Amino acid sequence: MIIFLFYFVIIGLTTLLSILVPLPLWFMPLWLLISIIAALLLVILSIIIGIPFSKIGKVDGKIKHFYIRHLSDFTRMILRMRITKVIGKENIPNSNFVIYANHKSNTDPFTLVSSIRRPMGFAAKSGVFTIPIIKHWLRSFGCININRDNDREAIKEILVGIKNVEAGLSMAIFPEGGIKSRETTLMEEVKPGAYRLATKPQVPILPVAIIGARHIQKNAPFKCSKLQVIILPMIEPSVYNEMTTVELGDHVKELINQTIITYTKGNL
C-alpha cells in the first residue's frame, strides 16, 4: 500500500511537472528528484497524521497493524533489505505467541514484521522511545520500553508486555538485551528474565533465526542486504514448564544457533 503510493506520487508528480513546465529532457532527473522527496514527505506526513488514530482501539487492532506492516515493507525497500527466504511459516501458531530471535541489526523488527505478518508488539530499547513521533506509534501497537540501565523499570515494562500477551497480542523480544556483536550471526549471551514474557501468560515460544542482518549497517542503502528468516517449531508451555528460565534461555539459544549453522553452512 505505502510502496504503491510512493511510486504513484513519483510517477504522477514527475509527469505533471513535465507537462506544466515544459523543459528539455535533461531536466527530467530534477523533476524525478523533486518527486521522490515529495513522496517521502507524504509517507512521513501519513505517520504524523496517523498518531491520533493509532491510539484508537486495542493494541492488537488489525487496521493499525496492517499499516505498520506496510510501513515496515516500505522501510525495507528504502534500506534495500531483501528477504529472500522465509522458512517455517507453518510453525506459526494460530493463537498468540512470543518470538525470541537473534539480534544483529536495529532493523530486525522490520524483518520480523514483514516475515511473520501478524499483529505483534516489541520489547524496544529506551532510545527509540525518545523519538517524539515514533514513541506514540510504539505504544499504540503494544511495544514496551526496556531500560537496560534500570532493572526496576525494565521489570515494570515486562509486566505491561505480559498484560498485552494475556490480552491476545503476540510479542517479539531479542533476549540478548541489545546488539552484542556483528562479527557473528550467532546468538550470544541471553537474559533469562526475558522469557517471563512467555512463561507468565503461558503462551507458546516461537524461536526465529535471522540470517544476514549483521551486514545491513555497512550495506544500507547503497548495497542490497539479503536476509533469510527461519521460523522454528514452537515450544509449548507443557515443554518449557519443566525448565528454569536459565535452562529455557540456553535451550532457545542452542536451537537458534544450530539453525544458523545449518543454513549458513558454518559461514557465520
FIVEX-364448 format. One record per atom (N, C-alpha, C): residue in one letter; chain; x, y, z. Coordinates in steps of 0.02 Angstrom, whole numbers, plus 32768, in hexadecimal, padded with zeros to 4 digits. Layout:
! residues N
[A A [X Y Z]]
...
***
This chain:
! residues 268
[M A [8029 7FC4 8000]]
[M A [8000 8000 8000]]
[M A [802B 803F 8000]]
[I A [8059 8046 8031]]
[I A [8083 8081 8036]]
[I A [80B5 8082 7FFC]]
[I A [80D0 8048 7FEA]]
[I A [80FE 8045 7FB2]]
[I A [80DC 805A 7F71]]
[F A [809D 8042 7F67]]
[F A [8077 8056 7F2C]]
[F A [806C 80A2 7F2B]]
[L A [8058 80BE 7F65]]
[L A [804D 8106 7F6A]]
[L A [808C 812D 7F5B]]
[F A [80C4 8114 7F74]]
[F A [8105 8135 7F6A]]
[F A [8115 813A 7F1F]]
[Y A [8110 8102 7EFC]]
[Y A [8120 8103 7EB4]]
[Y A [80EB 8129 7E8C]]
[F A [80AC 8125 7EA1]]
[F A [8076 8148 7E7F]]
[F A [8083 8194 7E81]]
[V A [8097 81AD 7EBB]]
[V A [80A5 81F4 7EC3]]
[V A [80E1 8208 7E97]]
[I A [8115 81DF 7E97]]
[I A [8151 81EF 7E6E]]
[I A [813F 81F4 7E24]]
[I A [811C 81C1 7E0C]]
[I A [810A 81C0 7DC4]]
[I A [80DA 81FA 7DB4]]
[G A [80A6 8201 7DDF]]
[G A [8074 8235 7DD3]]
[G A [8090 827B 7DD5]]
[L A [80B9 8289 7E08]]
[L A [80D4 82CC 7E0F]]
[L A [8108 82DC 7DD9]]
[T A [8131 82AA 7DC9]]
[T A [8163 82B5 7D93]]
[T A [8140 82C5 7D51]]
[T A [810C 829F 7D42]]
[T A [80E6 82AB 7D04]]
[T A [80C5 82EF 7D05]]
[L A [80A6 8301 7D3D]]
[L A [8085 8341 7D43]]
[L A [80B5 837C 7D3B]]
[L A [80EF 8377 7D5B]]
[L A [8121 83AD 7D56]]
[L A [813B 83B5 7D0F]]
[S A [8144 837D 7CED]]
[S A [815E 8380 7CA8]]
[S A [812A 839F 7C79]]
[I A [80EA 8398 7C8A]]
[I A [80B4 83B5 7C61]]
[I A [80AC 8400 7C70]]
[L A [80AC 8410 7CB0]]
[L A [80A1 8456 7CC4]]
[L A [80DC 8483 7CB4]]
[V A [8118 8467 7CB9]]
[V A [8154 848F 7CAC]]
[V A [817D 846C 7C77]]
[P A [816A 8473 7C38]]
[P A [818F 8451 7C02]]
[P A [81D7 8469 7BFE]]
[L A [8204 843B 7C08]]
[L A [824B 844A 7C07]]
[L A [8270 8412 7BE2]]
[P A [82AF 841C 7BD1]]
[P A [82D5 83E7 7BAF]]
[P A [82D6 83A6 7BD8]]
[L A [82E0 836F 7BB5]]
[L A [82DF 832D 7BD5]]
[L A [8313 8327 7C0E]]
[W A [8349 834C 7C08]]
[W A [837D 8345 7C3C]]
[W A [8366 8361 7C7F]]
[F A [832A 8382 7C80]]
[F A [830E 8399 7CC0]]
[F A [82E8 8361 7CE4]]
[M A [82DA 832A 7CC1]]
[M A [82B3 82F4 7CDF]]
[M A [82D0 82D9 7D20]]
[P A [8313 82D1 7D25]]
[P A [832E 82BB 7D66]]
[P A [831C 82EA 7DA0]]
[L A [8318 832B 7D91]]
[L A [8305 835C 7DC5]]
[L A [82BD 8350 7DDA]]
[W A [8290 8347 7DA8]]
[W A [824A 833A 7DB9]]
[W A [8245 82F9 7DE1]]
[L A [826C 82C7 7DCE]]
[L A [826B 8287 7DF0]]
[L A [8281 828F 7E39]]
[L A [82B6 82B6 7E44]]
[L A [82CE 82C2 7E88]]
[L A [8299 82E6 7EB2]]
[I A [827A 8319 7E95]]
[I A [8245 833E 7EB8]]
[I A [820C 830E 7ECA]]
[S A [81FA 82E2 7E9C]]
[S A [81C3 82B3 7EA8]]
[S A [81D3 8280 7EDE]]
[I A [8211 8268 7EE0]]
[I A [8226 8239 7F14]]
[I A [8222 8259 7F59]]
[I A [823B 8298 7F5D]]
[I A [8239 82BC 7F9D]]
[I A [81F0 82C6 7FB3]]
[A A [81C5 82D9 7F83]]
[A A [817E 82E4 7F92]]
[A A [815D 82A3 7FAA]]
[A A [816E 826B 7F8B]]
[A A [8152 822A 7F9E]]
[A A [8168 8216 7FE5]]
[L A [81A8 8222 7FF4]]
[L A [81C1 8213 8038]]
[L A [819F 823E 806C]]
[L A [8196 827E 805C]]
[L A [8174 82AC 808B]]
[L A [812C 8296 8096]]
[L A [810C 827C 8061]]
[L A [80C7 8265 8068]]
[L A [80C3 8229 8097]]
[V A [80F3 81FB 8093]]
[V A [80F5 81C1 80C0]]
[V A [80FE 81D9 8108]]
[I A [812D 8208 8112]]
[I A [8139 8223 8155]]
[I A [80FB 8246 8170]]
[L A [80D9 826B 8143]]
[L A [809B 828E 8156]]
[L A [8065 825C 816B]]
[S A [8062 8223 8149]]
[S A [8030 81F0 815B]]
[S A [803E 81D5 81A1]]
[I A [807E 81D0 81B4]]
[I A [8090 81B9 81F7]]
[I A [807A 81EB 822C]]
[I A [8086 822B 821D]]
[I A [8073 8260 824D]]
[I A [8027 8265 8254]]
[I A [8004 8267 821B]]
[I A [7FBB 826D 821C]]
[I A [7F9C 8230 823E]]
[G A [7FBC 81F7 8237]]
[G A [7FA0 81B9 8253]]
[G A [7FA5 81B2 829E]]
[I A [7FCC 81DE 82C0]]
[I A [7FD7 81D6 8308]]
[I A [7F95 81D5 832F]]
[P A [7F67 8206 8326]]
[P A [7F29 8204 834C]]
[P A [7F00 81C4 833F]]
[F A [7F01 81AD 8300]]
[F A [7EDB 8171 82EE]]
[F A [7EFC 8132 830A]]
[S A [7F3E 8134 8313]]
[S A [7F61 80FA 832D]]
[S A [7F4D 80E9 8375]]
[K A [7F35 811C 8399]]
[K A [7F22 8113 83DF]]
[K A [7EDC 80F5 83E7]]
[I A [7EB8 80F2 83AF]]
[I A [7E73 80D8 83B1]]
[I A [7E75 808C 83AE]]
[G A [7E4C 806C 83D7]]
[G A [7E46 8024 83D6]]
[G A [7E7A 7FFF 83FE]]
[K A [7E7A 7FBE 83FA]]
[K A [7EA7 7F93 8421]]
[K A [7EED 7F91 8402]]
[V A [7F1D 7F7A 842A]]
[V A [7F62 7F76 8413]]
[V A [7F6A 7F44 83DA]]
[D A [7F3C 7F14 83D4]]
[D A [7F41 7EE2 839E]]
[D A [7F11 7EF2 8365]]
[G A [7EFB 7F31 8361]]
[G A [7ECD 7F45 832C]]
[G A [7EE8 7F35 82E6]]
[K A [7EBF 7F17 82BB]]
[K A [7ED7 7F00 827A]]
[K A [7EEA 7F39 824C]]
[I A [7EC6 7F71 824F]]
[I A [7ED3 7FA8 8220]]
[I A [7F17 7FC7 822E]]
[K A [7F25 7FD6 826E]]
[K A [7F66 7FF5 827E]]
[K A [7FA1 7FC7 826F]]
[H A [7F97 7F85 827B]]
[H A [7FCD 7F56 826C]]
[H A [7FD5 7F4B 8221]]
[F A [7F9E 7F52 81FC]]
[F A [7FA2 7F50 81B2]]
[F A [7FCE 7F89 8199]]
[Y A [7FC3 7FC5 81B5]]
[Y A [7FEB 7FFF 81A2]]
[Y A [8034 7FF5 81B5]]
[I A [8041 7FDB 81F2]]
[I A [8085 7FCF 8209]]
[I A [80A9 7F9E 81DC]]
[R A [8087 7F69 81C7]]
[R A [80A7 7F38 819A]]
[R A [80BD 7F58 8159]]
[H A [8091 7F82 813C]]
[H A [80A2 7FA1 80FD]]
[H A [80D7 7FD7 8105]]
[L A [80D7 7FF8 813F]]
[L A [810C 8028 814D]]
[L A [814F 8003 8154]]
[S A [814D 7FC8 8171]]
[S A [8189 7F9E 8178]]
[S A [81A3 7F89 8133]]
[D A [8175 7F74 8107]]
[D A [8188 7F61 80C3]]
[D A [81A9 7F9C 809F]]
[F A [818C 7FD8 80A9]]
[F A [81A7 8014 8089]]
[F A [81EE 8023 80A3]]
[T A [81F7 801E 80E4]]
[T A [8238 802C 8102]]
[T A [826D 7FFB 80E8]]
[R A [825A 7FBC 80E2]]
[R A [8288 7F8A 80C6]]
[R A [829B 7F9B 807E]]
[M A [826A 7FB4 8059]]
[M A [8278 7FC6 8014]]
[M A [82AB 7FFF 8010]]
[I A [82A1 8032 803A]]
[I A [82CD 806C 803A]]
[I A [8314 8058 804F]]
[L A [8319 802A 8080]]
[L A [835A 8014 8099]]
[L A [8377 7FDB 8071]]
[R A [8353 7FC6 803D]]
[R A [8368 7F90 8011]]
[R A [8374 7F4F 8038]]
[M A [8344 7F3E 8062]]
[M A [8345 7EFF 8087]]
[M A [8316 7ECE 8063]]
[R A [8334 7E9B 8047]]
[R A [830C 7E6B 8021]]
[R A [8308 7E28 8047]]
[I A [82CB 7E15 8058]]
[I A [82C1 7DD5 8079]]
[I A [82B9 7DA0 8043]]
[T A [82ED 7D78 8039]]
[T A [82ED 7D47 8003]]
[T A [82C7 7D07 8015]]
[K A [82C6 7CF6 8055]]
[K A [82A3 7CB9 806A]]
[K A [8283 7CC3 80AF]]
[V A [8246 7CAB 80B5]]
[V A [8227 7CA4 80F7]]
[V A [8214 7C5B 80FD]]
[I A [8238 7C37 8126]]
[I A [822F 7BEF 812D]]
[I A [820B 7BE0 8170]]
[G A [81DA 7BB4 816D]]
[G A [81B9 7B9E 81AB]]
[G A [817A 7BC4 81BD]]
[K A [8158 7BE3 818C]]
[K A [811B 7C08 819B]]
[K A [80E5 7BDB 81BA]]
[E A [80E9 7B9B 81A9]]
[E A [80B8 7B6B 81C3]]
[E A [80C0 7B62 820F]]
[N A [80F8 7B7A 822B]]
[N A [8103 7B74 8273]]
[N A [80E3 7BAC 829C]]
[I A [80C8 7BDF 8279]]
[I A [80A9 7C17 829D]]
[I A [8066 7C00 82BB]]
[P A [805E 7C06 82FC]]
[P A [801F 7BF0 831B]]
[P A [7FE4 7C1B 8305]]
[N A [7FA8 7BFE 830A]]
[N A [7F6C 7C24 82FB]]
[N A [7F5C 7C56 8333]]
[S A [7F70 7C44 8370]]
[S A [7F65 7C70 83A9]]
[S A [7FA1 7C9E 83B1]]
[N A [7F9F 7CC8 83E5]]
[N A [7FD8 7CF6 83F0]]
[N A [8015 7CD1 840C]]
[F A [804E 7CF1 8408]]
[F A [808E 7CD1 8419]]
[F A [80C0 7D07 8428]]
[V A [80FD 7CF3 843D]]
[V A [8134 7D21 8447]]
[V A [816F 7D09 841E]]
[I A [818A 7D36 83F4]]
[I A [81C4 7D26 83CA]]
[I A [8204 7D36 83F0]]
[Y A [8235 7D0A 83EC]]
[Y A [8279 7D16 8405]]
[Y A [82A8 7D0C 83CB]]
[A A [82CF 7D41 83BB]]
[A A [82FA 7D3F 8380]]
[A A [833F 7D5B 838F]]
[N A [836F 7D48 8365]]
[N A [83B2 7D66 8369]]
[N A [83AE 7DAE 8350]]
[H A [83DD 7DD8 8367]]
[H A [83D7 7E20 835B]]
[H A [841A 7E3D 8342]]
[K A [841C 7E4F 8301]]
[K A [845A 7E68 82E4]]
[K A [8451 7EAB 82C1]]
[S A [8414 7EC6 82C0]]
[S A [8408 7F05 829F]]
[S A [83CC 7F28 82C0]]
[N A [83CE 7F6B 82C0]]
[N A [8395 7F91 82DA]]
[N A [8358 7F8A 82AD]]
[T A [8362 7F6E 8272]]
[T A [832A 7F63 8244]]
[T A [8309 7F1F 824C]]
[D A [8320 7EF7 827C]]
[D A [8304 7EB4 8286]]
[D A [82B8 7EB4 8291]]
[P A [829C 7EE5 82B5]]
[P A [8252 7EE6 82BB]]
[P A [822F 7EEB 8278]]
[F A [824A 7F12 8249]]
[F A [822B 7F17 8206]]
[F A [822C 7ED2 81E4]]
[T A [8264 7EAF 81EC]]
[T A [826A 7E6D 81CE]]
[T A [8236 7E3D 81E9]]
[L A [822B 7E3F 822B]]
[L A [81FA 7E12 824A]]
[L A [81B3 7E25 8236]]
[V A [81A3 7E65 8237]]
[V A [8160 7E7C 8225]]
[V A [814F 7E67 81DE]]
[S A [817E 7E71 81B0]]
[S A [8173 7E62 8169]]
[S A [8170 7E16 815D]]
[S A [8192 7DEF 8186]]
[S A [8194 7DA7 817C]]
[S A [8159 7D83 819C]]
[I A [814A 7D95 81DA]]
[I A [8116 7D72 8200]]
[I A [80D1 7D8B 81EB]]
[R A [80CA 7DCC 81DF]]
[R A [808C 7DEB 81C8]]
[R A [8050 7DDB 81F5]]
[R A [805C 7DE1 8235]]
[R A [8028 7DDA 8268]]
[R A [802D 7E15 8297]]
[P A [7FF5 7E2C 82B4]]
[P A [7FFA 7E63 82E6]]
[P A [8029 7E50 831E]]
[M A [805B 7E7B 832C]]
[M A [8089 7E6C 8363]]
[M A [80A9 7EAD 837C]]
[G A [80B8 7EAD 83BD]]
[G A [80DD 7EE4 83DA]]
[G A [8125 7ECE 83E5]]
[F A [814F 7EFD 83F8]]
[F A [8196 7EEF 8402]]
[F A [81AF 7F09 8445]]
[A A [81E1 7EE8 845F]]
[A A [8207 7F02 8497]]
[A A [823E 7F2D 8479]]
[A A [8238 7F6F 847E]]
[A A [8266 7F9D 845D]]
[A A [8292 7FC0 8490]]
[K A [82CD 7FD6 847A]]
[K A [82FB 7FF9 84A7]]
[K A [82E1 8040 84B4]]
[S A [82F5 805C 84EC]]
[S A [82DD 809D 8502]]
[S A [82EB 80D5 84D0]]
[G A [8323 80D0 84AD]]
[G A [8336 8105 847D]]
[G A [8301 8111 8449]]
[V A [82DE 80DC 8433]]
[V A [82AB 80E3 8400]]
[V A [826F 810B 841B]]
[F A [8263 8105 845C]]
[F A [822A 8126 847A]]
[F A [8237 8171 8487]]
[T A [8272 8188 8477]]
[T A [8281 81D0 847E]]
[T A [8271 81F6 843E]]
[I A [8260 81D2 8408]]
[I A [824E 81F2 83C8]]
[I A [8205 8205 83CC]]
[P A [81F5 8246 83CC]]
[P A [81B0 825E 83D9]]
[P A [8179 823B 83B1]]
[I A [817F 8238 836F]]
[I A [814A 821B 8346]]
[I A [8147 81D0 834E]]
[I A [8182 81B0 834D]]
[I A [8186 8167 834E]]
[I A [816A 814A 838F]]
[K A [8177 816C 83C8]]
[K A [8163 814F 8408]]
[K A [8117 8146 840E]]
[H A [80F1 8173 83EE]]
[H A [80A8 816D 83F0]]
[H A [8091 8130 83CA]]
[W A [80AF 8124 8391]]
[W A [809E 80E9 836A]]
[W A [80B2 80A9 838E]]
[L A [80ED 80A9 83AD]]
[L A [8104 806D 83D0]]
[L A [80D4 8058 8407]]
[R A [80BD 8087 842E]]
[R A [808E 8078 8464]]
[R A [804B 8060 8448]]
[S A [8037 807D 8410]]
[S A [7FF5 806F 83F5]]
[S A [7FED 8027 83DE]]
[F A [8025 8008 83C6]]
[F A [801D 7FC3 83B0]]
[F A [8040 7F91 83DE]]
[G A [804A 7FA5 841E]]
[G A [805C 7F75 8451]]
[G A [80A6 7F6D 8461]]
[C A [80D0 7F9C 844B]]
[C A [8117 7F96 845C]]
[C A [8125 7FAB 84A4]]
[I A [8159 7F8F 84C0]]
[I A [816C 7FA0 8505]]
[I A [81B2 7FBD 8505]]
[N A [81BF 7FE8 8535]]
[N A [81FD 800E 853A]]
[N A [822D 7FED 856B]]
[I A [8260 7FCB 8552]]
[I A [828F 7FA8 857C]]
[I A [82CC 7FD4 858B]]
[N A [82D1 7FEB 85C8]]
[N A [8309 8014 85DD]]
[N A [8340 7FE6 85F7]]
[R A [8375 7FDF 85D1]]
[R A [83AA 7FAF 85E3]]
[R A [83D3 7FC7 861E]]
[D A [83CD 8006 8630]]
[D A [83F3 8021 8668]]
[D A [83CA 8024 86A9]]
[N A [838B 800F 86A6]]
[N A [8360 8013 86E0]]
[N A [8336 7FD3 86E3]]
[D A [834C 7FA3 870A]]
[D A [832B 7F61 870D]]
[D A [82E3 7F67 8726]]
[R A [82D8 7F95 8756]]
[R A [8294 7F9C 8772]]
[R A [8263 7FB4 873C]]
[E A [8278 7FE6 8715]]
[E A [824D 7FFF 86DF]]
[E A [8243 7FCA 86A9]]
[A A [8277 7FA4 869C]]
[A A [8273 7F6F 866A]]
[A A [8240 7F3A 867F]]
[I A [8240 7F29 86BF]]
[I A [8211 7EF7 86D9]]
[I A [81C9 7F11 86D2]]
[K A [81BF 7F51 86E1]]
[K A [817C 7F6F 86DA]]
[K A [8163 7F69 8692]]
[E A [8190 7F76 8663]]
[E A [817D 7F72 861D]]
[E A [816F 7F2A 8607]]
[I A [8196 7EFB 8622]]
[I A [8189 7EB5 8613]]
[I A [8143 7EA2 862A]]
[L A [812E 7EBC 8664]]
[L A [80EB 7EAF 867E]]
[L A [80B5 7ECC 864F]]
[V A [80C4 7F06 8632]]
[V A [8096 7F23 8600]]
[V A [8092 7EF5 85C4]]
[G A [80CC 7EDC 85AE]]
[G A [80CD 7EAE 8576]]
[G A [80A6 7E6E 8585]]
[I A [80AC 7E55 85C2]]
[I A [8087 7E19 85D6]]
[I A [803B 7E25 85D1]]
[K A [8025 7E60 85E6]]
[K A [7FDE 7E72 85E1]]
[K A [7FC8 7E74 8598]]
[N A [7FF3 7E8E 856D]]
[N A [7FE3 7E90 8525]]
[N A [7FDB 7E49 850A]]
[V A [8008 7E1D 851E]]
[V A [8004 7DD7 8506]]
[V A [7FC5 7DB6 8522]]
[E A [7FB6 7DC2 8561]]
[E A [7F7A 7DA6 857E]]
[E A [7F3A 7DBF 855C]]
[A A [7F3F 7DFC 8540]]
[A A [7F06 7E1A 851C]]
[A A [7F00 7DFF 84D5]]
[G A [7F31 7DD7 84BF]]
[G A [7F2D 7DB8 847D]]
[G A [7F5F 7DCF 844A]]
[L A [7F8C 7DFE 845D]]
[L A [7FBE 7E18 842E]]
[L A [7FFC 7DEB 842E]]
[S A [8018 7DDE 83F4]]
[S A [8058 7DBD 83F1]]
[S A [808F 7DF1 83FC]]
[M A [80C8 7DDB 8416]]
[M A [8100 7E08 8423]]
[M A [8140 7DEB 8406]]
[A A [8172 7E16 83FD]]
[A A [81B4 7DFF 83E8]]
[A A [81E8 7E21 8414]]
[I A [821B 7DFB 8426]]
[I A [824F 7E15 8451]]
[I A [8292 7DF7 843C]]
[F A [82C6 7E1F 8442]]
[F A [830A 7E07 8433]]
[F A [832D 7DFC 8475]]
[P A [8331 7DBD 848C]]
[P A [8348 7DAE 84D0]]
[P A [8392 7DBC 84DE]]
[E A [83B8 7DCF 84AB]]
[E A [83FE 7DE1 84B7]]
[E A [8404 7E24 84DB]]
[G A [83CD 7E4B 84DA]]
[G A [83CE 7E8C 84FC]]
[G A [83F5 7EC0 84D5]]
[G A [83EF 7EBE 8493]]
[G A [8413 7EEE 846A]]
[G A [8440 7ECB 8438]]
[I A [8461 7EF2 840D]]
[I A [848F 7ED6 83DB]]
[I A [84D3 7ED0 83FC]]
[K A [84E7 7E93 840A]]
[K A [8527 7E87 842D]]
[K A [8562 7E88 83FD]]
[S A [8557 7E6E 83C0]]
[S A [858D 7E6C 838F]]
[S A [8571 7E5F 834A]]
[R A [8590 7E7E 8317]]
[R A [857D 7E70 82D2]]
[R A [85B2 7E44 82B0]]
[E A [85DF 7E2A 82D6]]
[E A [8614 7E00 82BB]]
[E A [85FB 7DBA 82AA]]
[T A [85C3 7DA7 82C8]]
[T A [85A6 7D65 82BD]]
[T A [855A 7D6B 82BA]]
[T A [853A 7D3C 8298]]
[T A [84F1 7D3A 8295]]
[T A [84D4 7D18 82D2]]
[L A [84FD 7CF2 82F5]]
[L A [84E5 7CC9 832D]]
[L A [84CB 7CF4 8367]]
[M A [8498 7CD9 8388]]
[M A [8480 7CF7 83C5]]
[M A [84B4 7CEC 83FC]]
[E A [84C1 7D20 8423]]
[E A [84F5 7D1A 8457]]
[E A [84D4 7D14 849C]]
[E A [84E6 7D3C 84CB]]
[E A [84C9 7D36 850E]]
[E A [847F 7D48 850D]]
[V A [8458 7D29 8538]]
[V A [8410 7D39 853C]]
[V A [83FE 7D4B 8584]]
[K A [83CA 7D73 858A]]
[K A [83B2 7D87 85CC]]
[K A [8375 7D5D 85DE]]
[P A [837B 7D31 8610]]
[P A [8344 7D04 8621]]
[P A [8302 7D28 8630]]
[G A [8306 7D65 864D]]
[G A [82C9 7D89 865F]]
[G A [829D 7D98 8623]]
[A A [82BB 7D99 85E7]]
[A A [8294 7DA8 85AB]]
[A A [825F 7D72 859E]]
[Y A [826A 7D36 85B8]]
[Y A [823D 7CFE 85A9]]
[Y A [81FD 7D00 85D3]]
[R A [81FC 7D2C 8605]]
[R A [81BE 7D35 862C]]
[R A [8186 7D4F 8600]]
[L A [8197 7D71 85CA]]
[L A [8164 7D8C 859D]]
[L A [8138 7D55 8581]]
[A A [8154 7D19 857B]]
[A A [812D 7CE0 8562]]
[A A [8117 7CB1 859A]]
[T A [8144 7CA5 85CB]]
[T A [8135 7C73 85FE]]
[T A [80FE 7C89 862E]]
[K A [80FB 7CCA 863D]]
[K A [80C7 7CE2 866B]]
[K A [8081 7CDB 864E]]
[P A [8074 7CF1 8610]]
[P A [8032 7CE8 85F3]]
[P A [8027 7CA2 85D5]]
[Q A [805B 7C79 85D5]]
[Q A [8057 7C34 85BC]]
[Q A [8042 7C30 8573]]
[V A [8068 7C50 8548]]
[V A [805C 7C4D 8500]]
[V A [8097 7C2C 84DE]]
[P A [808E 7C13 84A1]]
[P A [80C6 7BF2 847E]]
[P A [8100 7C22 8471]]
[I A [813C 7C07 8472]]
[I A [8179 7C2C 845F]]
[I A [8189 7C1A 8417]]
[L A [8197 7C4D 83EE]]
[L A [81A7 7C42 83A8]]
[L A [81EF 7C59 839B]]
[P A [821F 7C2B 839A]]
[P A [8264 7C3F 838B]]
[P A [826C 7C51 8341]]
[V A [828F 7C87 8333]]
[V A [8298 7C9D 82ED]]
[V A [82E2 7CAF 82E3]]
[A A [82FE 7C96 82AC]]
[A A [8343 7CA6 829A]]
[A A [8342 7CD7 825F]]
[I A [8366 7D0F 8267]]
[I A [836D 7D41 8231]]
[I A [83B5 7D3D 8218]]
[I A [83BC 7D30 81D8]]
[I A [83FF 7D29 81BA]]
[I A [840B 7D61 8187]]
[G A [8443 7D83 818E]]
[G A [8456 7DB7 815E]]
[G A [844F 7DFE 817A]]
[A A [8430 7E05 81B4]]
[A A [8422 7E48 81CF]]
[A A [8461 7E6D 81E5]]
[R A [8495 7E49 81F6]]
[R A [84D1 7E6A 8210]]
[R A [84F5 7E95 81DB]]
[H A [84E3 7E8A 819C]]
[H A [8502 7EB1 8166]]
[H A [84DC 7EF1 8154]]
[I A [84A1 7EF9 816F]]
[I A [8476 7F31 815A]]
[I A [8496 7F74 8169]]
[Q A [84B5 7F7B 81A4]]
[Q A [84D1 7FBC 81B8]]
[Q A [8504 7FD6 8185]]
[K A [852D 7FAA 816A]]
[K A [8560 7FC0 813A]]
[K A [8545 7FC1 80F2]]
[N A [850F 7F9D 80E5]]
[N A [84F4 7F9A 80A1]]
[N A [84C2 7FD2 8090]]
[A A [8493 7FDE 80BF]]
[A A [845A 800B 80B1]]
[A A [8472 8053 80AA]]
[P A [8452 8079 807B]]
[P A [841F 8063 804B]]
[P A [843C 8056 8005]]
[F A [847E 8055 7FFE]]
[F A [849D 8052 7FBC]]
[F A [84A4 800A 7FA2]]
[K A [84AB 7FDB 7FD0]]
[K A [84B4 7F95 7FBC]]
[K A [847C 7F6B 7FDA]]
[C A [8462 7F3E 7FB2]]
[C A [842A 7F13 7FC9]]
[C A [8442 7EE1 7FFE]]
[S A [841B 7EDA 8033]]
[S A [8428 7EA8 8066]]
[S A [83F6 7E6F 805E]]
[K A [840E 7E33 8055]]
[K A [83E2 7DF9 804C]]
[K A [83D9 7DD5 808F]]
[L A [839A 7DCA 80A1]]
[L A [8389 7DAE 80E2]]
[L A [8364 7D6D 80DB]]
[Q A [836F 7D41 810A]]
[Q A [8347 7D04 8111]]
[Q A [8328 7D03 8157]]
[V A [82EA 7CEE 815B]]
[V A [82C7 7CE8 819B]]
[V A [82B0 7CA0 81A2]]
[I A [82C7 7C7F 81D7]]
[I A [82B3 7C39 81E3]]
[I A [828B 7C37 8223]]
[I A [824C 7C22 821C]]
[I A [821E 7C1D 8255]]
[I A [821F 7BD4 826E]]
[L A [8238 7BCB 82AA]]
[L A [823E 7B87 82C6]]
[L A [81FB 7B70 82E3]]
[P A [81F4 7B2F 82EF]]
[P A [81B7 7B16 830F]]
[P A [81AE 7B36 8354]]
[M A [8170 7B45 8365]]
[M A [8162 7B67 83A4]]
[M A [8170 7B38 83DF]]
[I A [817F 7B57 8418]]
[I A [8189 7B32 8456]]
[I A [814C 7B3E 8482]]
[E A [8128 7B09 848E]]
[E A [80E9 7B0D 84B5]]
[E A [80F8 7B16 8500]]
[P A [80C9 7B35 8525]]
[P A [80D2 7B3B 856E]]
[P A [80DE 7AF8 8590]]
[S A [80BF 7AC3 8577]]
[S A [80C8 7A81 8596]]
[S A [8110 7A6A 8593]]
[V A [8136 7A85 8562]]
[V A [817D 7A74 855B]]
[V A [81A8 7AA1 8586]]
[Y A [819E 7AE3 8581]]
[Y A [81CB 7B11 85A5]]
[Y A [81BC 7B16 85EF]]
[N A [8182 7AFF 8605]]
[N A [8172 7B01 864C]]
[N A [819F 7AD2 8675]]
[E A [81C0 7AA4 8652]]
[E A [81EE 7A76 8673]]
[E A [8234 7A95 867B]]
[M A [823D 7AD2 8661]]
[M A [827F 7AF2 8662]]
[M A [827E 7B31 868E]]
[T A [82B9 7B43 86A7]]
[T A [82C1 7B85 86C5]]
[T A [82C9 7BB8 868C]]
[T A [82C4 7BF9 869C]]
[T A [82CC 7C2B 8667]]
[T A [8312 7C2A 864A]]
[V A [8343 7C19 8674]]
[V A [8389 7C13 865B]]
[V A [838E 7BD9 862A]]
[E A [8372 7BA0 863C]]
[E A [8373 7B66 860F]]
[E A [834D 7B74 85CF]]
[L A [8314 7B96 85D5]]
[L A [82EC 7BA7 859B]]
[L A [8313 7BD6 856C]]
[G A [8333 7C08 858A]]
[G A [835B 7C37 8562]]
[G A [8392 7C13 853C]]
[D A [83B5 7BE6 855E]]
[D A [83EB 7BC0 853E]]
[D A [83D0 7B92 8507]]
[H A [8395 7B76 8514]]
[H A [8376 7B48 84E4]]
[H A [8363 7B6E 84A3]]
[V A [8343 7BA8 84AA]]
[V A [832F 7BCF 8470]]
[V A [836D 7BE8 844A]]
[K A [839F 7BFE 846F]]
[K A [83DD 7C14 844F]]
[K A [83FD 7BDC 8427]]
[E A [83FE 7BA0 8443]]
[E A [841C 7B67 8420]]
[E A [83F4 7B56 83E1]]
[L A [83B2 7B58 83E5]]
[L A [8388 7B4A 83AB]]
[L A [8396 7B7B 8373]]
[I A [8397 7BBC 8384]]
[I A [83A2 7BF0 8352]]
[I A [83E8 7BEB 8334]]
[N A [841A 7BE1 835F]]
[N A [845F 7BDD 8346]]
[N A [846C 7BA1 831A]]
[Q A [844E 7B68 832B]]
[Q A [8455 7B2C 8301]]
[Q A [8434 7B37 82BE]]
[T A [83FC 7B5B 82BE]]
[T A [83D9 7B6B 827F]]
[T A [8403 7B99 8254]]
[I A [8422 7BCB 8273]]
[I A [844D 7BFA 824E]]
[I A [8488 7BD5 822F]]
[I A [84A8 7BA8 8256]]
[I A [84E1 7B82 823E]]
[I A [84CD 7B56 8203]]
[T A [8491 7B37 8208]]
[T A [8478 7B0C 81D3]]
[T A [846D 7B33 8192]]
[Y A [844D 7B6C 8196]]
[Y A [843A 7B92 815B]]
[Y A [8473 7BBC 813E]]
[T A [84A5 7BCA 8167]]
[T A [84DF 7BF0 814D]]
[T A [8519 7BC3 813C]]
[K A [8510 7B82 814C]]
[K A [8545 7B51 8140]]
[K A [8586 7B65 8163]]
[G A [857E 7B83 819E]]
[G A [85B8 7B97 81C6]]
[G A [85D6 7BD9 81B3]]
[N A [85BD 7BF9 817C]]
[N A [85D6 7C3A 8167]]
[N A [85B0 7C70 818D]]
[L A [85C4 7C7C 81CB]]
[L A [859E 7CA7 81F7]]
[L A [85AD 7CF1 81EC]]
***
